[in-house]
Amino acid sequence: MAERLLIVEDEEALCASLKRVLAKEGYGIDTAGSAEEALELIGNGLYDLIITDIILPGMDGIEFLKKIREMLPGQMLIVMTAYASLETAVEALRAGAYDYVVKPIIHEEIKQIVRNALNQKALQRENLFLKKQLERHYDFSRIIGNSPAIQRIIKEVKKIAEARSNVLILGETGTGKELIARAIHFNSSRAEKPFIPINCSAIPENLLESELFGHVRGAFTGAVVSKKGLFEEANGGTVFLDEIGDLGMGLQSKLLRVLEDHQIRPVGGTQSINIDIRFIAATNKDIESAIREGRFREDLFYRINIITIKLPPLRDRREDIELLIRHFILKYSNELGKTVKDVDDETLKILIEYRWPGNIRELQNIIERTILIADDDIIRIEHLPECLQKEEAFLQDVFDRKLSIEEYTKAVIMKYQAEFTEQQLAGMLGITRKSLWEKRKRWGLSR
């Protein structure tokens, strides 16, 4: 469908010339000889672009522009002005016009400005669509689970979404920390502003400062132009600092200053910039141990730890596993164009009893893999990765040998001690780390 343009110009010859030139470009054109006439046309239909002279009979172009901004805040406008009225053109830009063109009008110039304006409008429309998609993607219904732990977290997130307070999300890798952070942002008053995730462990520390704070031209070798940092880009929105436990001590000090002063200073710069950011941090590390060992600043911990959300590992919410499996089956069957609709009982039992060291992310990846290789509409044991099939063999061996609790515990330690940390292994067995150490000592098992 052709874009619709409205030309507001009281000089009939110029108006007719512009209509002819732009109609040849394939646009639908309406014209008006005054602002009042234009407002009547706008009331009857929407225009992709309005081109208006600044000097008009009755209501002038600036007043017309301001009225349009009140009626249609997102309306794209171009103003036309004589050379002697450039100051008025600047005033029009400040009032929200996209661009201006100086009379006498050069046809190629006006055509290019119109193309640029319509491209910009299309980009804005696409960004709005993507934002709506993101908002739908990160509403509370996307936090899958009926377990008491997850329902409690959903209630907590709903309560804190509108707060300005910083949030610390704790949990093992793959438990959905970024999903929770996005749910907080997109259900807050900051949803219209950027959400910028930063993985503190993925960027080398010598580069991370420039990424976060930006730099001025000449700040270091290779800084040939000034660059905005991610903190400045996120102004008004939310920054998600993932794996904050891996942040170096030098950057911890600089981050603490940002949290205290709400200002940043680009690398090599002399002027501070005021920012308004909500910080959400996340880690799978034991921060309190890091503080005791001198690897994490205690004062920074208290700044980011105003509100704490602790996500449970998947093995502690097994009642949610089937629900998650069926969610991912539907998701990847649709995305991959497959007809898989279900999982057989034996395979479902294996998936529910598996320890899931990679948590929801591992479950998601495995379901996607099984959907890809399944040759009918049911997921079966042979579609599972070899590690899960071996897991089933191990469990079957445990059942066949009728092992006692102590014998089972010993078997699990011997099988998985090279694969998991002490904390994870103790969690799998439902015992403390001290109890795990005592059992190792009693059985003569080395770490």
Buried (B, 14 or more C-beta within 10 A) or exposed (E): EEBBBBBBBBBEEBBEBBBEBBEEBEBBBBBBBBBEBBBEBBEEEEBBBBBBBBBBEEBBBBEBBBBBBEEBEEBBBBBBBBEEBEEBBEBBBEBBBBBBBBBEBEEEEBBEBBEEBBEBBEEEEEEEEEEEEBBEEBEEEBBBBEBEBBEEBBEBBEEBBEEEEBBBBBBBEBBBBBBBBBBBBBBBEBBEBBBBBBBBBEBEBEEBBBBBBBBBEEBEEEBEEBBEBBBBEBBEBBBBBBBBBBBBEEBBEBBBBBBEEEEBBBBBBEEEBEBEBBBBBBBBBBBEEBBEEEBBBEEBBEBBBBBEBEBBBBBBBEEBBEBBBBBBBEBBBEEEEBEBEEBEEEBBBBBBBBBBBBBBBBBBBBBBBBBEEBEEEBBBBEBBEEEBBEBBEEBEEBEEEEBEEEEBBBBBBEEBBEEBEEEBBBBBBEBEEEEBEEBBEEEEEEE
